[in-house]
Amino acid sequence: MPISYTIDAERNLVLTVASGTLSDDEVMTHKWALHDDPGVRPGMKELSDVRGVERLEVTEVGVRAMAKIDRAVTAGVGEHMLAIVATEDIIFGMARMYEMLTAEDALSVQVFRDIDEATRWLLEPS
């Protein structure tokens, strides 16, 4: 599976890593796995590292569907912070589309090219 995650309960953080070919279905499956995992608590932050993705098969329609589902899921659990780390321009651009589609919701999404900057945004008090 090109997407895996670990839960760092001490830091209240889900660490997601994607590699290889990434499709709409794989991202949706991952989102539902997180939703159904009892170890993922409301208010946890997520660091999504997609720097290892070599081929992107995520579509505009898929990104819109992901944003719609995430809006519905987070409506009941409060604010959720997600940092996406992407170095490839096409992946960065699709992630920015997702960021823009969720800008008005309880989701707080930012896309970064640097993992240290993303981690600071998630974990350092503002």
Disulfide bonds with the S-S distance in Angstrom:
none
